[in-house]
């Protein structure tokens, strides 16, 4: 198993979670230990078998601020399912001891804003806080009947249904 450390101060293998995730070959089992700090990054984690472990939900935070009404780099609105702070796909995912937060702002101004978008075959979250002003968790994929041209854009749009059932959109309830 590949073991990688992330430390904001440069004493680990990487200073960002995204760099550490990108360094893991898809088929390799990996464990990424993430030190304390606020990691302001839009995280995309598409690995076969990976564990992300922070130093505690109050000590390790992944934060980004995209909202559905805000402009996306492609020129269209971001829409709900591209507003995530962290996107996870792959086979086996474990996330422990950290906070994932979307700090885009009030929904009336920025639209829906997802903290974690999960499209993994198997996912386990332990001692994780999901924070946001509106949506905190989306478990994909979208059902085929809900898809429409440019209506529901997201990282998994157009892919066959996976193992994770669609859960109702959840509003933040005190970070739990």
N, C-alpha and C positions, 0 to 999 in steps of 0.2 A: 504494500500500500504506500502511495505517495503521501508524504506529510509536508505541509507548507505552512509558514507563519506569515502573518500580515501585522505590521506595526507601523503606526503613523509616523513614529520618530525615525524610521529608517533602520532599526535594529533587527527587523525580520527579513524574510526572503523578498517581500514586496511591501509597498506602502499603500496600495489600494487593493480592495477585494476583487475588483474587476480584473486587474493584472494577474492576480493569483489564479482566478478561475480560468482565464484564457491560457495559462501555462499548463493546465492539466489536459493531457490527451483524452479524448472522448471516452475511450474504452478502459481507461485506467481508474481504479478505485483510489479515491483521494480524501484526505482529511485536511481542512484548512482551519487553522487556529487563528482567530482574529483578536488582536489586542484591544484594550480600551480606547475609546475615542469616538468622534463623530466622523463618519465616512460619507461625505457628500458626493454621491455617485448614483447613476442609474445603472443598476446591476442586472446583467443578463447572464444566467447560469443554465447552460444547456449541456449537461454531462450525464453519463450513464450511471455513475455510482459515486456520489459526493456528499460529504458532510461539511457544513459550515458551522463552526463553534465559536461564539463570542466569549467575552470575559464576564458576561452577566447582562441581563436585559437593561439594567440601569447604567451600565458602563460602556457597552458597545452598541452604537446606533448607525444604521444605514438610512440616510435621509435624502430625498429628492423632492422636487416640487412641480410636477406636471399636472395639469388639469385638462379635462375634456374640451373646454372651450378655448384653451390656449393654442397658439399656432404650433404646428409640428414642423420639423425641418423640411418636409416634403411640400409645404405650402398649404396643406389642408388643416382643418382643426385636428387636434390630437385625438379627440374622441375618448370615451371611457377606457377602452381596453388597450390603448397605447399610453395611458397616463400612469402606469405602474412605476413604483420605485424599484421593485425587484420582480423580475420574471424568471420563473423556474420551469424547466422541462427536462425530459430524460427519463431514465428508468427508476432509480432509487435516490431519493433526496432526503437528507436529514438536516434540519436547521435547529440550532440550540443556543440558548443563552444570549440573545441579542434582541434589539428592537428594529423593526422596519417601519419607517414613517414617511408618509406623503404630507409635506407641509405647504402644499400649493395655496391654501387659503380657503375662505368660505365658498361653498358650492354655488351660491347664487352668482358669484363673480367669476369663478374659474371652471365651473362645471364639476362633474364627477371626477374623483381622483383616487385611484387604487393604490394601496400600499403594496400588497403582494398578489401577483397573478401566478397561479400554480397550474401547470399543465403537465405534471409528472405522472408516470404510471403508479408510483408509490411515493408518498410524501409523509414525513413525520416532522412535526414542529413541537419542540419541548422548551418550556420556559421562554417563550417568544412573545413580545408585545407587538401588535400590529396597530399602528396609530394613523389616524387621518381625520379630516374634517367631515368626510362623507363616507366613502367606501373604504373598507380595510382589506377585504379578501375577495378575490374572484378565483374560483376553481373551475377550470376550463375542461373541455372545449365547449363552445356554444353549440346548442342543438342545431341541426341543419335548418329546421323551420324558422329559426330566429335570425339566420344570416340573410343579409340583403346587400346589394351592391353599394359599397362605400358606407354602409350603415354601421356595421360592427367591425371595425378594423382592430387588429391586434396581432401579436407575434404568431399566434397559431391559426389565424384566419386561412381557410381553405385547406386545412389539413384534416385527415380522417379523424373521427372521434377517438379519444384515448380512454384511459381507465378511470379518470377522475370525474365523478358526476358533477353536474352544474349545481352549485349551492346558491341559495338566494343571496342577493347582495346584502351585506351586513354593515350596519352603521357602527361606528366605534362606540363601544360600551365600556369606557374607562380603560381601554388598552388591553382588554382580555378577550 
